[in-house]
Amino acid sequence: MTIWNPWHGCHKISPGCANCYVYRRDESIGKDASIVSKTGDYDLPLKKNRYKEFKVTSDDGTVYTCMTSDFFIEDADEWRQGCWDIIRFRQDLSFHIITKRIDRFEKCIPSDWGDGWGNVTISSTCENQDRTDYRLPILLELPIKHKQVICEPILGEINMEKYLSSGLIEHVTCGGESGSDARLCDFRWVQEIRRECIRCGVPFTFKQTGALFLRNGKTYHIDRKDQIPQAQKSGYSYIPGTNSASLISYKLPDRIELFDRLSKSTFRSRFCLSGKDVDTVKQKGFSVIRDHAKDFVKKRLSAENPENDGKQTPMKGHPVFVAQHATASCCRSCLEKWHHIPAGKELTLQEQEYIVDVIMEWIKNNIEI
């Protein structure tokens, strides 16, 4: 990885900017980060060593561009064309530009941009739902070959599935905020974006926990040096088709506590077996109904990314379907939220048996009532 900062300094424009690391660092050395100025590394990709070889080569990895400013900031309009010329010349390098100003993109591209350059990835940041709904529609419409999304710092629950389902977004990165004044990162927000990525087949990276991290009702204060390693250790990054989530450690809920929680859920507790459902169970017997449950779980839930996940279980038509909704075992999102079984992994035989046991316990309890 190479960092290329052709200019330095920026202006805060949205909630994600409040605790900007550039401002924080510049303030520590008495520098005004709101002043945008050209740097000595403006032509970094063109610089050569004493052997007249480029100092930055493709072996160095992606060139992250303008990390202490915004590539599309108004103050740099007079310098940007020179950077495009460098990017065009260095076709052997892959450039990654992260911006909060995706709405300025079309005003800032070179005349020969066409439908995009293959060596340029553009990432739009989205720290909350408001910025997601403003920036991503713009990103999707733009002529860019490689589009990504970065939710960092994530400041609230975000739903972006309707944008991910376009098939135009190649990757999503999510992470908490660092620094002494960091705002909370709730792990549930990370999990929800991850589940949306899984359903849409989009790679996902959980980059860092942030300094203030909430998980399972407990808030953790995490040192800067540990924020990235702990996110990596969690195993919650996702690459489609790798079953990498099988490495995530988790603990199944206590069965008594699970059913108590389900009984207190307005949505889950409304499900009950109809007279027809009861008759079906009595006529076929628990053994046959259990076989049906095993078949439904295997075919509709066990895959790493089940087809039509979230919509694969009808609300009625079979006592097992009703039981699945009542026990939150109807889709992979519910399995993660209620049973802690991570989305994005193939269900083991033991996990499938657990789900069937829960379904059958609910059915038996409701037959006896």
Secondary structure, 3 states (H helix, E strand, C coil): CEEECCEECCCCCCHHHCCCHHHHHHHHCCCCCCCCEECCCCCHHHCECCCCCECCCHHHCCEEECCCCCCCCHHHHHHHHHHHHHHHHCCCCCEEEEECCHHHHHHCCCCCCCCCCCCEEEEEECCCHHHHHHHHHHHHHCCCCEEEEEECCCCCCCCCHHHHCCCCEEEEEEECCCCCCCCCEEHHHHHHHHHHHHHHCCCEEEEECCCEEEECCEEEECCHHHHHHHHHHHCCCECCCCCHHHHCCCCCCCHHHHHHHHHCCCCHHHCCCCHHHHHHHHHHCHHHHHHHHHHHHHHHCCCCCCCCCCCCCCCCCCHHHHHHHHCCCCCHHHHHHHHCCCCCCCCCHHHHHHHHHHHHHHHHHHHHC
